[in-house]
């Protein structure tokens, strides 16, 4: 459906993987040299979305927000039809990733280090 109605929009079901995002964020923590060891915790769950709730959630994706209204309406009408034909609901997987790290003792912006910068 995306290929036919909105070829320039990435399908939200084909987003970045959690592993990729975790790697990028871990690398950013390490590159900053401002933090100690990073702990990562993940919490996964799924929710059943009605047709309306699912389509409304799609409105939050930038690809959908950026498309013209007529294209978005045609796409959402098609998505609604598919969900309704499949029983009127979608099982939506969700994942939250928490990153926790303590500020390094060598953090360059600590007050004691600021005196050397003035």
GUSE-276135 format. One record per atom (N, C-alpha, C): residue in three letters; atom name; x, y, z. Coordinates in pm, whole numbers, plus 50000, padded with zeros to 5 digits. Each point is the difference from the previous one (the first is absolute). Layout:
% residues N
+------+------+-------+-------+-------+
: type : atom :  east : north :    up :
+------+------+-------+-------+-------+
:  ALA :   CA :     X :     Y :     Z :
...
+------+------+-------+-------+-------+
% end
This chain:
% residues 118
+------+------+-------+-------+-------+
: type : atom :  east : north :    up :
+------+------+-------+-------+-------+
:  UNK :    N : 50082 : 49881 : 50000 :
:  UNK :   CA : 49918 : 50119 : 50000 :
:  UNK :    C : 50087 : 50126 : 50000 :
:  UNK :    N : 50105 : 50001 : 50082 :
:  UNK :   CA : 50090 : 50116 : 50002 :
:  UNK :    C : 50065 : 50018 : 49863 :
:  UNK :    N : 50043 : 49890 : 49941 :
:  UNK :   CA : 50068 : 50009 : 49870 :
:  UNK :    C : 49910 : 50064 : 49895 :
:  UNK :    N : 49870 : 49968 : 50004 :
:  UNK :   CA : 49907 : 50054 : 49901 :
:  UNK :    C : 49953 : 50142 : 50032 :
:  UNK :    N : 49969 : 50027 : 50128 :
:  UNK :   CA : 49938 : 50128 : 50036 :
:  UNK :    C : 50098 : 50105 : 50051 :
:  UNK :    N : 50106 : 49956 : 50062 :
:  UNK :   CA : 50095 : 50096 : 50058 :
:  UNK :    C : 50142 : 49945 : 49988 :
:  UNK :    N : 50052 : 49988 : 49878 :
:  UNK :   CA : 50130 : 49936 : 49980 :
:  UNK :    C : 50116 : 50071 : 50069 :
:  UNK :    N : 49987 : 50127 : 50030 :
:  UNK :   CA : 50109 : 50073 : 50066 :
:  UNK :    C : 49999 : 49989 : 50151 :
:  UNK :    N : 49905 : 49927 : 50056 :
:  UNK :   CA : 49988 : 49990 : 50145 :
:  UNK :    C : 50044 : 49863 : 50045 :
:  UNK :    N : 50086 : 50000 : 50099 :
:  UNK :   CA : 50044 : 49872 : 50056 :
:  UNK :    C : 49886 : 49937 : 50078 :
:  UNK :    N : 49977 : 49876 : 49978 :
:  UNK :   CA : 49897 : 49926 : 50073 :
:  UNK :    C : 50039 : 49997 : 50148 :
:  UNK :    N : 49913 : 50044 : 50090 :
:  UNK :   CA : 50037 : 50003 : 50142 :
:  UNK :    C : 50028 : 49862 : 50056 :
:  UNK :    N : 49955 : 49895 : 49934 :
:  UNK :   CA : 50029 : 49864 : 50044 :
:  UNK :    C : 50143 : 49958 : 49967 :
:  UNK :    N : 50072 : 50080 : 49923 :
:  UNK :   CA : 50136 : 49968 : 49956 :
:  UNK :    C : 50100 : 50101 : 50056 :
:  UNK :    N : 49980 : 50041 : 50122 :
:  UNK :   CA : 50087 : 50100 : 50062 :
:  UNK :    C : 50133 : 49939 : 50041 :
:  UNK :    N : 50084 : 50081 : 50060 :
:  UNK :   CA : 50128 : 49954 : 50051 :
:  UNK :    C : 49979 : 49888 : 50101 :
:  UNK :    N : 50096 : 49912 : 50010 :
:  UNK :   CA : 49990 : 49893 : 50100 :
:  UNK :    C : 50044 : 50055 : 50136 :
:  UNK :    N : 49952 : 49937 : 50105 :
:  UNK :   CA : 50039 : 50040 : 50136 :
:  UNK :    C : 50151 : 49984 : 50018 :
:  UNK :    N : 50055 : 49893 : 49945 :
:  UNK :   CA : 50143 : 49975 : 50016 :
:  UNK :    C : 50082 : 50112 : 49936 :
:  UNK :    N : 49956 : 50048 : 49883 :
:  UNK :   CA : 50071 : 50108 : 49934 :
:  UNK :    C : 49995 : 50127 : 50084 :
:  UNK :    N : 49882 : 50037 : 50048 :
:  UNK :   CA : 49984 : 50121 : 50080 :
:  UNK :    C : 50083 : 49990 : 50128 :
:  UNK :    N : 49995 : 49886 : 50066 :
:  UNK :   CA : 50078 : 49980 : 50123 :
:  UNK :    C : 50149 : 50018 : 49970 :
:  UNK :    N : 50048 : 49944 : 49891 :
:  UNK :   CA : 50141 : 50015 : 49963 :
:  UNK :    C : 50038 : 50145 : 49976 :
:  UNK :    N : 49917 : 50073 : 49929 :
:  UNK :   CA : 50027 : 50141 : 49972 :
:  UNK :    C : 50006 : 50081 : 50129 :
:  UNK :    N : 49905 : 49977 : 50089 :
:  UNK :   CA : 49997 : 50077 : 50125 :
:  UNK :    C : 50115 : 49961 : 50091 :
:  UNK :    N : 50031 : 49871 : 50010 :
:  UNK :   CA : 50117 : 49958 : 50079 :
:  UNK :    C : 50127 : 50065 : 49947 :
:  UNK :    N : 50015 : 50001 : 49869 :
:  UNK :   CA : 50118 : 50061 : 49939 :
:  UNK :    C : 50007 : 50150 : 50032 :
:  UNK :    N : 49885 : 50067 : 50002 :
:  UNK :   CA : 49998 : 50143 : 50032 :
:  UNK :    C : 50042 : 50023 : 50145 :
:  UNK :    N : 49952 : 49915 : 50091 :
:  UNK :   CA : 50045 : 50010 : 50140 :
:  UNK :    C : 50150 : 49983 : 50008 :
:  UNK :    N : 50053 : 49897 : 49936 :
:  UNK :   CA : 50144 : 49972 : 50006 :
:  UNK :    C : 50081 : 50114 : 49937 :
:  UNK :    N : 49955 : 50049 : 49887 :
:  UNK :   CA : 50073 : 50106 : 49930 :
:  UNK :    C : 50005 : 50129 : 50081 :
:  UNK :    N : 49898 : 50024 : 50081 :
:  UNK :   CA : 49997 : 50123 : 50080 :
:  UNK :    C : 50105 : 49998 : 50110 :
:  UNK :    N : 50038 : 49881 : 50043 :
:  UNK :   CA : 50096 : 49980 : 50110 :
:  UNK :    C : 49953 : 50070 : 50127 :
:  UNK :    N : 49872 : 50027 : 50011 :
:  UNK :   CA : 49945 : 50068 : 50116 :
:  UNK :    C : 49930 : 49904 : 50096 :
:  UNK :    N : 49988 : 49874 : 49962 :
:  UNK :   CA : 49924 : 49906 : 50080 :
:  UNK :    C : 50077 : 49872 : 50022 :
:  UNK :    N : 49968 : 49933 : 50109 :
:  UNK :   CA : 50055 : 49869 : 50027 :
:  UNK :    C : 49923 : 49895 : 49922 :
:  UNK :    N : 50001 : 49879 : 50053 :
:  UNK :   CA : 49933 : 49889 : 49934 :
:  UNK :    C : 49851 : 50029 : 49980 :
:  UNK :    N : 49951 : 49962 : 49885 :
:  UNK :   CA : 49859 : 50023 : 49966 :
:  UNK :    C : 49924 : 49869 : 50019 :
:  UNK :    N : 49893 : 50008 : 50077 :
:  UNK :   CA : 49910 : 49886 : 50017 :
:  UNK :    C : 49879 : 50022 : 49911 :
:  UNK :    N : 49961 : 49896 : 49930 :
:  UNK :   CA : 49886 : 50008 : 49909 :
:  UNK :    C : 49896 : 49899 : 50045 :
:  UNK :    N : 49878 : 50046 : 50017 :
:  UNK :   CA : 49888 : 49911 : 50033 :
:  UNK :    C : 49892 : 50021 : 49896 :
:  UNK :    N : 49934 : 49890 : 49966 :
:  UNK :   CA : 49893 : 50006 : 49902 :
:  UNK :    C : 49872 : 49944 : 50061 :
:  UNK :    N : 49891 : 50062 : 49964 :
:  UNK :   CA : 49868 : 49951 : 50043 :
:  UNK :    C : 49912 : 49993 : 49877 :
:  UNK :    N : 49958 : 49877 : 49967 :
:  UNK :   CA : 49915 : 49979 : 49883 :
:  UNK :    C : 49861 : 49959 : 50044 :
:  UNK :    N : 49902 : 50046 : 49927 :
:  UNK :   CA : 49861 : 49960 : 50022 :
:  UNK :    C : 49925 : 50021 : 49870 :
:  UNK :    N : 49880 : 49951 : 49996 :
:  UNK :   CA : 49917 : 50026 : 49883 :
:  UNK :    C : 49861 : 50042 : 50046 :
:  UNK :    N : 49937 : 50077 : 49914 :
:  UNK :   CA : 49865 : 50049 : 50026 :
:  UNK :    C : 49915 : 49973 : 49877 :
:  UNK :    N : 49873 : 49977 : 50023 :
:  UNK :   CA : 49907 : 49986 : 49889 :
:  UNK :    C : 49942 : 50138 : 49971 :
:  UNK :    N : 50021 : 50046 : 49877 :
:  UNK :   CA : 49950 : 50130 : 49956 :
:  UNK :    C : 49878 : 49980 : 49913 :
:  UNK :    N : 49899 : 50080 : 50021 :
:  UNK :   CA : 49887 : 50004 : 49908 :
:  UNK :    C : 50048 : 50066 : 49872 :
:  UNK :    N : 49920 : 49991 : 49897 :
:  UNK :   CA : 50034 : 50065 : 49873 :
:  UNK :    C : 50027 : 50148 : 50021 :
:  UNK :    N : 49911 : 50068 : 50069 :
:  UNK :   CA : 50017 : 50145 : 50021 :
:  UNK :    C : 50126 : 50031 : 50078 :
:  UNK :    N : 50026 : 49925 : 50106 :
:  UNK :   CA : 50119 : 50027 : 50081 :
:  UNK :    C : 50127 : 49977 : 49918 :
:  UNK :    N : 50002 : 49894 : 49921 :
:  UNK :   CA : 50119 : 49973 : 49920 :
:  UNK :    C : 50024 : 50110 : 49898 :
:  UNK :    N : 49897 : 50037 : 49927 :
:  UNK :   CA : 50016 : 50105 : 49899 :
:  UNK :    C : 50039 : 50131 : 50067 :
:  UNK :    N : 49942 : 50032 : 50114 :
:  UNK :   CA : 50039 : 50122 : 50071 :
:  UNK :    C : 50145 : 49995 : 50043 :
:  UNK :    N : 50050 : 49882 : 50037 :
:  UNK :   CA : 50142 : 49989 : 50038 :
:  UNK :    C : 50090 : 50026 : 49881 :
:  UNK :    N : 49956 : 49963 : 49881 :
:  UNK :   CA : 50080 : 50025 : 49879 :
:  UNK :    C : 50018 : 50149 : 49975 :
:  UNK :    N : 49907 : 50079 : 50046 :
:  UNK :   CA : 50010 : 50146 : 49981 :
:  UNK :    C : 50119 : 50061 : 50073 :
:  UNK :    N : 50059 : 49926 : 50094 :
:  UNK :   CA : 50114 : 50053 : 50075 :
:  UNK :    C : 50133 : 49978 : 49929 :
:  UNK :    N : 50004 : 49918 : 49896 :
:  UNK :   CA : 50124 : 49976 : 49928 :
:  UNK :    C : 50026 : 50114 : 49903 :
:  UNK :    N : 50124 : 50047 : 49998 :
:  UNK :   CA : 50032 : 50118 : 49919 :
:  UNK :    C : 49972 : 49977 : 49852 :
:  UNK :    N : 50021 : 49879 : 49951 :
:  UNK :   CA : 49973 : 49973 : 49859 :
:  UNK :    C : 49855 : 50023 : 49964 :
:  UNK :    N : 49912 : 49965 : 50092 :
:  UNK :   CA : 49857 : 50022 : 49975 :
:  UNK :    C : 49964 : 50148 : 50018 :
:  UNK :    N : 50059 : 50062 : 50099 :
:  UNK :   CA : 49970 : 50141 : 50025 :
:  UNK :    C : 50046 : 50087 : 49884 :
:  UNK :    N : 50107 : 49959 : 49934 :
:  UNK :   CA : 50056 : 50080 : 49892 :
:  UNK :    C : 49934 : 49981 : 49866 :
:  UNK :    N : 49917 : 49898 : 49985 :
:  UNK :   CA : 49938 : 49979 : 49869 :
:  UNK :    C : 49878 : 50089 : 49982 :
:  UNK :    N : 49963 : 50023 : 49876 :
:  UNK :   CA : 49884 : 50085 : 49977 :
:  UNK :    C : 49873 : 49930 : 50050 :
:  UNK :    N : 49903 : 50079 : 50035 :
:  UNK :   CA : 49879 : 49948 : 50066 :
:  UNK :    C : 49925 : 49900 : 49915 :
:  UNK :    N : 49991 : 50023 : 49870 :
:  UNK :   CA : 49926 : 49908 : 49913 :
:  UNK :    C : 50066 : 49862 : 49998 :
:  UNK :    N : 50132 : 49996 : 49988 :
:  UNK :   CA : 50073 : 49873 : 50001 :
:  UNK :    C : 49984 : 49931 : 50134 :
:  UNK :    N : 50015 : 50075 : 50107 :
:  UNK :   CA : 49986 : 49943 : 50135 :
:  UNK :    C : 49860 : 49941 : 50018 :
:  UNK :    N : 49897 : 50071 : 49956 :
:  UNK :   CA : 49863 : 49950 : 50014 :
:  UNK :    C : 49978 : 49872 : 49919 :
:  UNK :    N : 50055 : 49994 : 49877 :
:  UNK :   CA : 49986 : 49878 : 49920 :
:  UNK :    C : 50072 : 49883 : 50068 :
:  UNK :    N : 50119 : 50026 : 50051 :
:  UNK :   CA : 50076 : 49896 : 50069 :
:  UNK :    C : 49926 : 49952 : 50124 :
:  UNK :    N : 49954 : 50091 : 50081 :
:  UNK :   CA : 49931 : 49962 : 50123 :
:  UNK :    C : 49868 : 49928 : 49971 :
:  UNK :    N : 49931 : 50039 : 49893 :
:  UNK :   CA : 49877 : 49930 : 49961 :
:  UNK :    C : 50032 : 49855 : 49964 :
:  UNK :    N : 50107 : 49981 : 49926 :
:  UNK :   CA : 50042 : 49864 : 49964 :
:  UNK :    C : 50040 : 49918 : 50121 :
:  UNK :    N : 50074 : 50061 : 50091 :
:  UNK :   CA : 50042 : 49930 : 50121 :
:  UNK :    C : 49878 : 49964 : 50085 :
:  UNK :    N : 49908 : 50092 : 50013 :
:  UNK :   CA : 49876 : 49972 : 50073 :
:  UNK :    C : 49927 : 49879 : 49942 :
:  UNK :    N : 49990 : 49995 : 49868 :
:  UNK :   CA : 49930 : 49890 : 49933 :
:  UNK :    C : 50067 : 49866 : 50029 :
:  UNK :    N : 50133 : 49997 : 49995 :
:  UNK :   CA : 50073 : 49876 : 50027 :
:  UNK :    C : 49977 : 49954 : 50144 :
:  UNK :    N : 50010 : 50092 : 50094 :
:  UNK :   CA : 49981 : 49964 : 50141 :
:  UNK :    C : 49856 : 49954 : 50024 :
:  UNK :    N : 49906 : 50073 : 49947 :
:  UNK :   CA : 49859 : 49962 : 50019 :
:  UNK :    C : 49972 : 49862 : 49940 :
:  UNK :    N : 50056 : 49971 : 49884 :
:  UNK :   CA : 49980 : 49869 : 49938 :
:  UNK :    C : 50064 : 49888 : 50081 :
:  UNK :    N : 50102 : 50034 : 50077 :
:  UNK :   CA : 50070 : 49900 : 50082 :
:  UNK :    C : 49940 : 49989 : 50140 :
:  UNK :    N : 49887 : 50063 : 50025 :
:  UNK :   CA : 49935 : 49988 : 50130 :
:  UNK :    C : 49991 : 50127 : 50080 :
:  UNK :    N : 50060 : 50108 : 49953 :
:  UNK :   CA : 49984 : 50129 : 50065 :
:  UNK :    C : 50101 : 50033 : 50108 :
:  UNK :    N : 50108 : 49923 : 50008 :
:  UNK :   CA : 50102 : 50033 : 50100 :
:  UNK :    C : 50138 : 49955 : 49952 :
:  UNK :    N : 50102 : 50060 : 50062 :
:  UNK :   CA : 50140 : 49972 : 49969 :
:  UNK :    C : 50072 : 49973 : 50131 :
:  UNK :    N : 50080 : 49896 : 50004 :
:  UNK :   CA : 50085 : 49975 : 50117 :
:  UNK :    C : 50128 : 50080 : 49980 :
:  UNK :    N : 50018 : 50105 : 50078 :
:  UNK :   CA : 50112 : 50094 : 49983 :
:  UNK :    C : 50111 : 49969 : 50101 :
:  UNK :    N : 50115 : 49950 : 49954 :
:  UNK :   CA : 50112 : 49980 : 50092 :
:  UNK :    C : 50064 : 50134 : 50035 :
:  UNK :    N : 50045 : 50012 : 50123 :
:  UNK :   CA : 50066 : 50123 : 50048 :
:  UNK :    C : 50127 : 49963 : 50074 :
:  UNK :    N : 50094 : 50090 : 50000 :
:  UNK :   CA : 50126 : 49978 : 50072 :
:  UNK :    C : 50048 : 50133 : 50055 :
:  UNK :    N : 50034 : 49999 : 50127 :
:  UNK :   CA : 50062 : 50116 : 50064 :
:  UNK :    C : 50142 : 49957 : 50038 :
:  UNK :    N : 50096 : 50087 : 49971 :
:  UNK :   CA : 50139 : 49972 : 50035 :
:  UNK :    C : 50048 : 50109 : 50095 :
:  UNK :    N : 50053 : 49958 : 50114 :
:  UNK :   CA : 50050 : 50093 : 50101 :
:  UNK :    C : 50152 : 49991 : 50003 :
:  UNK :    N : 50064 : 50115 : 49996 :
:  UNK :   CA : 50146 : 50008 : 50010 :
:  UNK :    C : 50032 : 50069 : 50132 :
:  UNK :    N : 50089 : 49941 : 50076 :
:  UNK :   CA : 50038 : 50058 : 50129 :
:  UNK :    C : 50151 : 50000 : 50010 :
:  UNK :    N : 50056 : 50115 : 50034 :
:  UNK :   CA : 50145 : 50010 : 50019 :
:  UNK :    C : 50029 : 50112 : 50099 :
:  UNK :    N : 50100 : 49980 : 50078 :
:  UNK :   CA : 50044 : 50104 : 50093 :
:  UNK :    C : 50099 : 50092 : 49929 :
:  UNK :    N : 49999 : 50126 : 50040 :
:  UNK :   CA : 50096 : 50095 : 49946 :
:  UNK :    C : 50139 : 49957 : 50044 :
:  UNK :    N : 50092 : 50003 : 49909 :
:  UNK :   CA : 50137 : 49960 : 50027 :
:  UNK :    C : 50065 : 50098 : 50097 :
:  UNK :    N : 50091 : 49951 : 50080 :
:  UNK :   CA : 50073 : 50089 : 50092 :
:  UNK :    C : 50090 : 50096 : 49924 :
:  UNK :    N : 50034 : 49964 : 49880 :
:  UNK :   CA : 50084 : 50086 : 49916 :
:  UNK :    C : 49916 : 50089 : 49909 :
:  UNK :    N : 49873 : 50010 : 50028 :
:  UNK :   CA : 49910 : 50081 : 49918 :
:  UNK :    C : 50057 : 50142 : 49991 :
:  UNK :    N : 50027 : 50051 : 49880 :
:  UNK :   CA : 50071 : 50129 : 49985 :
:  UNK :    C : 49921 : 50123 : 50041 :
:  UNK :    N : 49871 : 49990 : 50021 :
:  UNK :   CA : 49923 : 50118 : 50032 :
:  UNK :    C : 49969 : 50012 : 50148 :
:  UNK :    N : 50063 : 49917 : 50083 :
:  UNK :   CA : 49977 : 50014 : 50143 :
:  UNK :    C : 50053 : 50136 : 50044 :
:  UNK :    N : 49943 : 50052 : 50106 :
:  UNK :   CA : 50034 : 50135 : 50046 :
:  UNK :    C : 50150 : 50016 : 50022 :
:  UNK :    N : 50066 : 49899 : 50057 :
:  UNK :   CA : 50143 : 50011 : 50026 :
:  UNK :    C : 50079 : 50015 : 49870 :
:  UNK :    N : 49954 : 49942 : 49893 :
:  UNK :   CA : 50069 : 50010 : 49872 :
:  UNK :    C : 49966 : 50131 : 49929 :
:  UNK :    N : 49889 : 50059 : 50031 :
:  UNK :   CA : 49961 : 50125 : 49934 :
:  UNK :    C : 50096 : 50114 : 50035 :
:  UNK :    N : 50057 : 49998 : 50121 :
:  UNK :   CA : 50092 : 50106 : 50041 :
:  UNK :    C : 50120 : 50009 : 49907 :
:  UNK :    N : 50042 : 49883 : 49948 :
:  UNK :   CA : 50117 : 49998 : 49909 :
:  UNK :    C : 49964 : 50052 : 49862 :
:  UNK :    N : 49872 : 50009 : 49972 :
:  UNK :   CA : 49957 : 50042 : 49867 :
:  UNK :    C : 49974 : 50149 : 49992 :
:  UNK :    N : 49996 : 50067 : 50115 :
:  UNK :   CA : 49966 : 50143 : 50001 :
:  UNK :    C : 50126 : 50083 : 49983 :
+------+------+-------+-------+-------+
% end
